[in-house]
Amino acid sequence: MTESALITAWGKARGHIIAAQAAPTFLLTAVIGFLAVGLATADPAVRIATAGILLASGILGALAQIAAANEGLAVIADLRALDQPSALAQCIVAMGKWVNVVRFLTPAIFVVVYVALLAALFLGAR
């Protein structure tokens, strides 16, 4: 692939990473808001459904993030192999180590927030 094609592929992977974070972030934020107005005291079936929706969206979001991050790392490896990369290509290569934040840290944070929300849904004040 040419450098230009690789940079375009990087842009697409980066866009996918951002999009994959949007839905779970929105849902987690919404549930926190709903907890403030009484979700924790809602019917158990509603609370279980809420937990299931959060889990499904979190899993799908994490998988999309990991896949996009892996694609981004492949692009970075190809950019790194170029004989005379442009300044932009060098900048993208330098960002490579931070792609692991998307692969590992962001899904780990989701798990921590998900567990905290489960505690609020099922162990909170009734």
Secondary structure by P-SEA (a helix, b strand, c coil): ccaaaaaaaaaaaaaaaaaaacaaaaaaaaaaaaaaaccccccaaaaaaaaaaaaaaaaaaaaaaaaaaaaaaaaaaaaaacccccaaaaaaaaacccccccccaaaaaaaaaaaaaaaaaccccc
